[in-house]
Amino acid sequence: MQYDPELAHTAARDLEALADRLSTALREDGPLLRTEPAGGDEVSTRAADTLRRVGDSYNEASDLVVYELRKLAAVVRSQSAGILEMEHNNSIALGAAREVAG
């Protein structure tokens, strides 16, 4: 198995940056999804309500995406640290085995 810790670190950083950009865009553009009725009639009011519910649903789903991206970045970092620790422990064990055999 070949492992590149720098590549893993870069991937985690890129995932965090993507989450940051998405979060910023949602915060800045989210209010645009709040539709007001075009008029005072029932059709306009119901249409605006429907569009607002869709916008709210979109925002909730987008917040979940941001959360999952951040969680994924944390998992990449954690597993990267685990792999590096495993490699370190394996090299110590191999060194000890060589001393015993030698």
C-alpha positions in Angstrom: 0.0 0.0 0.0 1.3 3.5 -0.8 0.2 6.4 1.3 0.8 10.1 0.8 0.1 12.1 4.0 0.5 15.4 2.2 -2.1 14.4 -0.4 -4.5 13.4 2.4 -3.8 16.7 4.3 -4.5 18.6 1.1 -7.7 16.7 0.5 -8.9 17.5 4.0 -8.0 21.1 3.6 -9.9 21.2 0.2 -13.0 19.7 1.8 -12.9 22.3 4.6 -12.5 25.1 2.0 -15.4 23.8 0.0 -17.5 23.7 3.1 -16.5 27.2 4.0 -17.4 28.5 0.5 -20.7 26.7 0.5 -21.5 28.0 4.0 -20.7 31.6 3.0 -22.7 31.4 -0.2 -25.7 30.0 1.7 -25.4 32.7 4.3 -25.2 35.5 1.7 -27.7 34.1 -0.8 -30.0 32.3 1.4 -32.3 35.3 1.9 -32.9 35.3 -1.9 -34.9 32.1 -1.4 -37.5 33.9 0.8 -40.1 34.7 -1.8 -42.8 37.3 -1.2 -46.2 37.0 -2.8 -46.5 38.8 -6.1 -49.9 40.1 -5.0 -52.5 39.8 -2.3 -54.5 37.1 -3.9 -54.7 33.5 -2.7 -52.7 32.1 -5.6 -49.8 34.5 -5.1 -49.8 33.8 -1.3 -49.9 30.0 -1.7 -47.2 30.1 -4.4 -45.0 32.2 -2.2 -45.6 29.9 0.7 -44.6 26.9 -1.4 -41.5 28.6 -2.7 -40.5 29.5 0.8 -40.9 25.9 2.0 -38.8 24.7 -0.9 -36.2 27.4 0.0 -36.2 26.3 3.6 -35.8 22.7 2.6 -33.0 23.6 0.3 -31.3 25.5 3.1 -31.7 22.6 5.6 -30.3 20.2 3.1 -27.4 22.5 2.3 -26.6 22.9 6.0 -26.4 19.1 6.2 -24.0 19.0 3.2 -21.7 21.6 4.9 -21.8 19.5 8.1 -21.0 16.3 6.2 -18.1 17.9 4.3 -16.6 19.1 7.6 -17.1 15.6 9.1 -15.5 14.0 6.1 -12.5 16.3 6.4 -12.1 15.4 10.1 -12.3 11.6 9.2 -9.6 12.1 6.5 -7.4 13.8 9.1 -8.1 11.2 11.8 -7.4 8.3 9.5 -4.3 9.9 8.2 -2.9 10.3 11.7 -3.8 6.7 12.4 -2.0 5.4 9.3 1.1 7.5 10.2 1.0 6.1 13.8 0.6 2.5 12.4 3.6 3.0 10.1 5.7 4.3 13.0 4.7 1.4 15.2 5.4 -1.1 12.4 8.8 0.3 11.8 9.6 0.0 15.5 8.4 -3.6 15.6 10.4 -4.4 12.5 13.5 -2.9 14.0 13.0 -4.9 17.2 12.5 -8.1 15.1 15.8 -7.5 13.2 17.7 -7.0 16.5 16.3 -10.3 17.8 17.1 -12.1 14.6 20.5 -10.5 14.1 
